[in-house]
C-alpha cells in the first residue's frame, strides 16, 4: 500500500482522532482513507448528474467539443 504524508493543523488532527474513535475506526489512517473514498465517490457521482442537468437545460451541447475534464473544471 502506498503512503502519503500531509501536514495538518493540530486542531484538525485532534478532530480526526476523535471522529475515528467515535465512528469505530481502528486508527486515524482508516478514517482518512474512508473519507477520501467517500469524497471520490461523491464527485464521480456528481459530475454525470450535473452534466445531464446542464445538457437538459441546453447549457452544454451533447456534441460539445470540450473534454469531460474541461466540463468538470467549469462545474467547480
Steps between C-alpha positions, in 0.01 A plus 500: 500500500631847412558763762413871495623754749312824562533781749180607674427740785500350848128570549414309180715207609317494832160503323607212275617298800175568687280411202706189430436375850132604505430324172686183594800521270810313611713811440506842338642362175192282448275800564692714250498224234123467538452878479705511178301208352172676582622828349605327177172310483304821558686684226475221244127475562449876494656567163281273284183625670608863472602456136162340417324794667704750302433317173127498573511873571684557173805643674724226360463354153507121491755524220701763684860506389621533857643201679331356807786637710443852363131473582581381850726800554222733390267344756738568789 
